């Protein structure tokens, strides 16, 4: 009587290996399908059409900013070849002119840079630490507290403006006046209210986004560091921050552009003085007081575009990596 040995069935580690192979194969197939669709001829043509349509207004603004005032009043920028003429007087007028009728954007550009830099760095610092705590430190009510922070995104910004302004008027203004008396070099009107307002409005979204990224860091990496005796501070600064650089850069781009283009918060918390007011506030004033001087408005508007473009292209590689992080496994 012949005996037939039963076939060896994959168990334990072998079964897990098969599941991993199947999962990896499915992930690669799905990724290949998505890549094929995004790189198809139709998708490429649609992307080019959208890019061209999106760029036309910016190109028109750029060309108009170099055209003389008389040509802007009588002809459109699209008639440039029929009515050629370029000049740098528009930029010289808005940046270097000392005339009282000139926009004098230099001080406002400095204000916008100061507001946007600290308005981006402050929420990033606190949000990254909070995101690490929510992801890798176990404490009581951690999940409920994270849900509360997430729910703060639902609160409209406009609803918080008046209470926040009352708090600043009651506590922050006297503190600013006291600091000015103690250290006269610190101006009484400074950027602190605008910085704090932008940081408070940005923190819920920043914590949520960075938590999702930091929580995806392999637990084996964190546990190995703990076994080696690393503290939470060492883990955060030496492991988490370097790995989370794409996510930090992605949010930094969004936050910088948001703060740079903001007008509402600036109008309420800056005080409206030239020492603190950002570029957007000055542009809004130009539209109201010098709406006929299109040569100055176009030059001023294009100047306001340049710095965000520099920031975006400088961090573009991190931005793309941050957007794609977590989209595929393996």
C-alpha positions as CSV (number, residue, x, y, z in Angstrom):
1,X,0.0,0.0,0.0
2,X,1.5,3.3,-1.1
3,X,1.4,6.3,1.1
4,X,1.3,9.8,-0.2
5,X,2.9,12.4,2.0
6,X,0.7,15.4,2.6
7,X,1.7,18.7,1.1
8,X,3.5,21.1,3.3
9,X,1.2,24.0,4.1
10,X,2.7,27.4,4.9
11,X,2.3,28.2,8.5
12,X,3.6,30.7,10.8
13,X,6.5,32.7,9.3
14,X,5.9,31.2,5.8
15,X,2.3,32.3,5.8
16,X,3.2,35.7,6.9
17,X,5.8,35.9,4.1
18,X,3.2,34.9,1.5
19,X,0.8,37.6,2.8
20,X,3.6,40.2,2.6
21,X,4.4,39.1,-0.9
22,X,0.8,39.4,-1.9
23,X,0.4,42.8,-0.2
24,X,3.6,44.1,-1.9
25,X,2.4,42.8,-5.3
26,X,-1.0,44.4,-4.9
27,X,0.6,47.7,-3.8
28,X,3.0,47.6,-6.8
29,X,0.1,46.9,-9.2
30,X,-2.0,49.7,-7.8
31,X,0.9,52.1,-7.9
32,X,1.6,51.1,-11.5
33,X,-2.0,51.8,-12.5
34,X,-2.1,55.2,-10.8
35,X,1.3,56.1,-12.4
36,X,0.0,55.0,-15.8
37,X,-3.1,57.1,-15.6
38,X,-1.2,60.2,-14.4
39,X,1.4,59.9,-17.1
40,X,-1.0,59.2,-20.0
41,X,-1.2,61.5,-23.0
42,X,-4.6,62.8,-21.9
43,X,-3.5,63.6,-18.4
44,X,-0.4,65.4,-19.8
45,X,-2.4,67.5,-22.2
46,X,-5.0,68.4,-19.5
47,X,-2.1,69.4,-17.2
48,X,-0.5,71.6,-19.8
49,X,-3.9,73.3,-20.6
50,X,-4.5,74.0,-16.9
51,X,-1.0,75.3,-16.4
52,X,-1.2,77.7,-19.3
53,X,-4.6,79.0,-18.3
54,X,-3.4,79.4,-14.7
55,X,-0.2,81.2,-15.9
56,X,-1.8,83.7,-18.3
57,X,-3.1,86.2,-15.6
58,X,0.3,86.1,-13.8
59,X,2.1,86.7,-17.1
60,X,-0.2,89.6,-17.8
61,X,0.5,91.1,-14.4
62,X,4.2,90.7,-14.9
63,X,4.2,92.3,-18.3
64,X,2.0,95.2,-17.1
65,X,4.3,95.9,-14.2
66,X,7.0,96.9,-16.8
67,X,4.8,99.0,-19.1
68,X,4.7,102.8,-18.9
69,X,1.6,104.4,-17.4
70,X,0.3,105.9,-20.6
71,X,0.4,102.6,-22.4
72,X,-1.4,100.8,-19.5
73,X,-4.2,103.4,-19.6
74,X,-4.7,103.2,-23.4
75,X,-3.9,99.6,-24.3
76,X,-4.0,96.1,-22.8
77,X,-1.0,94.0,-22.1
78,X,-2.0,91.6,-24.8
79,X,-1.4,94.4,-27.4
80,X,2.3,94.6,-26.4
81,X,3.6,93.6,-29.9
82,X,1.5,96.3,-31.5
83,X,2.3,98.9,-28.7
84,X,5.8,97.9,-27.4
85,X,7.3,99.7,-24.5
86,X,9.0,98.7,-21.2
87,X,10.3,100.6,-18.2
88,X,11.7,100.1,-14.7
89,X,10.3,103.3,-13.4
90,X,7.3,101.4,-11.9
91,X,9.5,99.3,-9.6
92,X,11.8,102.2,-8.8
93,X,8.7,104.2,-7.8
94,X,7.2,101.6,-5.4
95,X,10.5,100.6,-3.9
96,X,12.9,103.5,-3.8
97,X,10.9,106.7,-4.2
98,X,10.8,109.0,-1.1
99,X,7.8,110.9,-2.4
100,X,4.8,111.1,-0.1
101,X,2.6,109.9,-3.0
102,X,4.7,106.8,-3.5
103,X,3.6,103.5,-2.1
104,X,7.0,103.1,-0.3
105,X,6.7,99.3,0.0
106,X,10.2,98.7,1.5
107,X,9.1,98.9,5.1
108,X,6.0,96.9,4.5
109,X,8.0,94.1,2.8
110,X,10.2,93.9,5.8
111,X,7.1,93.7,8.0
112,X,5.6,90.9,6.0
113,X,8.9,88.9,6.0
114,X,9.1,89.3,9.8
115,X,5.5,88.3,10.3
116,X,5.5,85.4,7.9
117,X,8.8,83.9,9.2
118,X,7.8,83.8,12.9
119,X,4.2,83.1,12.1
120,X,5.4,79.9,10.4
121,X,8.2,78.9,12.8
122,X,6.2,79.3,16.1
123,X,3.4,76.9,15.2
124,X,5.8,74.5,13.6
125,X,7.9,74.2,16.8
126,X,4.9,73.7,19.1
127,X,2.9,71.5,16.7
128,X,5.8,69.2,16.1
129,X,6.3,68.6,19.8
130,X,2.6,68.2,20.4
131,X,2.3,65.8,17.5
132,X,5.2,63.6,18.9
133,X,3.5,63.6,22.3
134,X,0.2,62.5,20.8
135,X,1.8,59.8,18.7
136,X,4.4,58.2,21.0
137,X,3.8,59.3,24.6
138,X,1.0,57.4,26.4
139,X,-0.8,59.5,29.0
140,X,-4.3,59.8,30.4
141,X,-7.0,61.0,27.9
142,X,-4.5,61.3,25.1
143,X,-7.1,60.2,22.5
144,X,-9.8,62.6,23.8
145,X,-7.4,65.5,23.9
146,X,-6.3,64.8,20.3
147,X,-10.0,64.7,19.2
148,X,-10.5,68.0,21.0
149,X,-7.5,69.6,19.1
150,X,-8.8,68.2,15.8
151,X,-12.3,69.6,16.5
152,X,-10.8,73.1,16.9
153,X,-10.4,73.2,13.2
154,X,-14.2,73.4,12.9
155,X,-14.3,76.7,14.7
156,X,-14.4,79.6,12.1
157,X,-11.5,82.0,12.4
158,X,-13.9,85.0,12.4
159,X,-15.6,83.8,15.6
160,X,-12.3,83.9,17.5
161,X,-11.2,87.3,16.4
162,X,-13.1,89.4,18.9
163,X,-12.4,87.3,22.0
164,X,-8.8,87.0,21.1
165,X,-8.5,90.8,20.5
166,X,-10.1,91.3,24.0
167,X,-7.5,89.0,25.6
168,X,-4.7,90.8,23.8
169,X,-6.0,94.2,24.8
170,X,-6.3,93.1,28.5
171,X,-3.1,91.2,28.9
172,X,-0.7,91.6,26.0
173,X,-0.8,95.3,25.4
174,X,0.1,96.2,29.1
175,X,2.9,93.6,28.9
176,X,4.2,95.3,25.7
177,X,4.1,98.7,27.3
178,X,5.9,97.4,30.4
179,X,8.6,95.8,28.2
180,X,9.0,99.1,26.3
181,X,9.5,101.0,29.6
182,X,12.1,98.5,30.8
183,X,13.9,98.0,27.5
184,X,13.2,101.1,25.4
185,X,14.8,99.5,22.3
186,X,11.7,97.2,22.1
187,X,8.9,99.2,20.4
188,X,5.5,99.4,22.1
189,X,3.9,98.5,18.8
190,X,5.5,95.2,17.7
191,X,4.6,92.0,15.9
192,X,3.7,89.9,19.0
193,X,-0.1,90.0,18.6
194,X,0.1,89.1,14.9
195,X,2.6,86.2,15.6
196,X,0.4,84.8,18.4
197,X,-2.8,85.1,16.4
198,X,-1.4,83.3,13.4
199,X,0.2,80.6,15.6
200,X,-3.1,79.9,17.5
201,X,-5.1,79.6,14.3
202,X,-2.5,77.3,12.7
203,X,-1.8,74.9,15.6
204,X,-4.9,72.6,15.3
205,X,-4.3,71.8,11.6
206,X,-0.5,71.6,12.1
207,X,-0.8,69.2,15.0
208,X,-3.2,67.0,13.0
209,X,-1.1,66.8,9.9
210,X,2.2,66.3,11.7
211,X,0.7,63.7,14.0
212,X,-0.4,61.6,11.0
213,X,3.1,61.7,9.6
214,X,5.0,61.1,12.9
215,X,2.7,58.2,13.9
216,X,3.7,56.4,10.7
217,X,7.4,56.2,11.8
218,X,8.1,52.5,12.5
219,X,7.7,51.6,16.1
220,X,10.8,49.5,16.0
221,X,12.9,52.6,15.5
222,X,11.4,54.3,18.5
223,X,11.6,51.2,20.7
224,X,15.3,50.6,19.7
225,X,16.1,54.1,20.8
226,X,14.3,53.7,24.1
227,X,16.2,50.4,24.7
228,X,19.5,52.3,24.1
229,X,18.5,54.7,26.8
230,X,17.4,57.7,24.7
231,X,15.1,60.1,26.3
232,X,12.0,61.6,24.7
233,X,14.0,64.8,23.9
234,X,16.8,62.8,22.2
235,X,14.3,60.7,20.2
236,X,12.4,63.8,19.1
237,X,15.5,65.8,18.0
238,X,17.7,63.0,16.6
239,X,15.1,60.6,15.1
240,X,11.7,62.2,14.6
241,X,12.6,65.6,13.3
242,X,15.0,64.4,10.6
243,X,12.4,61.8,9.4
244,X,9.6,64.3,9.5
245,X,11.4,67.0,7.5
246,X,9.2,66.5,4.4
247,X,6.0,67.0,6.4
248,X,7.5,70.0,8.2
249,X,8.5,71.6,5.0
250,X,5.1,70.9,3.4
251,X,3.3,72.6,6.2
252,X,5.8,75.4,6.3
253,X,5.1,76.3,2.7
254,X,1.3,76.3,3.3
255,X,1.6,78.4,6.5
256,X,4.1,80.9,5.0
257,X,1.9,81.5,2.0
258,X,-1.2,81.8,4.2
259,X,0.4,84.3,6.5
260,X,2.0,86.2,3.7
261,X,-1.3,86.6,1.9
262,X,-3.3,87.3,5.0
263,X,-5.2,90.6,5.4
264,X,-7.9,90.0,7.9
265,X,-5.7,89.1,10.9
266,X,-3.2,91.8,10.0
267,X,-5.9,94.5,9.9
268,X,-7.2,93.5,13.4
269,X,-4.0,92.8,15.3
270,X,-1.3,94.9,13.7
271,X,-2.6,98.2,14.7
272,X,-2.4,99.6,11.1
273,X,0.9,101.5,11.7
274,X,3.7,101.4,9.2
275,X,6.0,99.9,11.8
276,X,3.9,96.7,11.9
277,X,1.5,96.6,9.0
278,X,2.3,93.9,6.3
279,X,2.4,94.3,2.6
280,X,-1.1,93.1,2.0
281,X,-2.5,95.9,4.1
282,X,-0.6,98.5,2.0
283,X,-1.8,96.9,-1.2
284,X,-5.4,97.2,0.0
285,X,-4.8,100.8,0.7
286,X,-3.4,101.4,-2.7
287,X,-6.4,99.9,-4.4
288,X,-8.6,102.3,-2.5
289,X,-6.6,105.5,-2.8
290,X,-4.6,105.0,-6.0
291,X,-6.9,102.7,-8.1
292,X,-6.0,104.6,-11.2
293,X,-2.3,104.1,-11.0
294,X,-2.3,100.6,-12.5
295,X,1.5,100.8,-13.2
296,X,2.1,101.1,-9.4
297,X,-0.5,98.5,-8.5
298,X,0.8,95.9,-10.9
299,X,4.4,96.4,-9.8
300,X,3.4,96.2,-6.1
301,X,1.3,93.1,-6.7
302,X,4.1,91.3,-8.6
303,X,6.6,92.2,-5.8
304,X,4.2,90.5,-3.3
305,X,4.3,87.3,-5.4
306,X,8.1,87.0,-5.7
307,X,9.0,86.0,-2.1
308,X,6.3,83.2,-1.8
309,X,7.6,81.8,-5.1
310,X,11.1,81.8,-3.9
311,X,10.0,79.9,-0.7
312,X,8.0,77.4,-2.7
313,X,10.7,76.6,-5.2
314,X,13.4,76.4,-2.5
315,X,11.3,73.7,-0.6
316,X,9.7,72.1,-3.6
317,X,11.5,68.7,-3.2
318,X,10.4,68.4,0.4
319,X,6.9,69.6,-0.5
320,X,6.4,66.7,-3.0
321,X,7.9,64.2,-0.6
322,X,5.6,65.4,2.1
323,X,2.5,65.1,-0.1
324,X,3.4,61.6,-1.2
325,X,4.4,60.4,2.3
326,X,2.1,57.6,3.4
327,X,0.3,57.3,0.0
328,X,2.1,54.0,-0.7
329,X,3.5,51.3,1.6
330,X,6.9,49.7,1.4
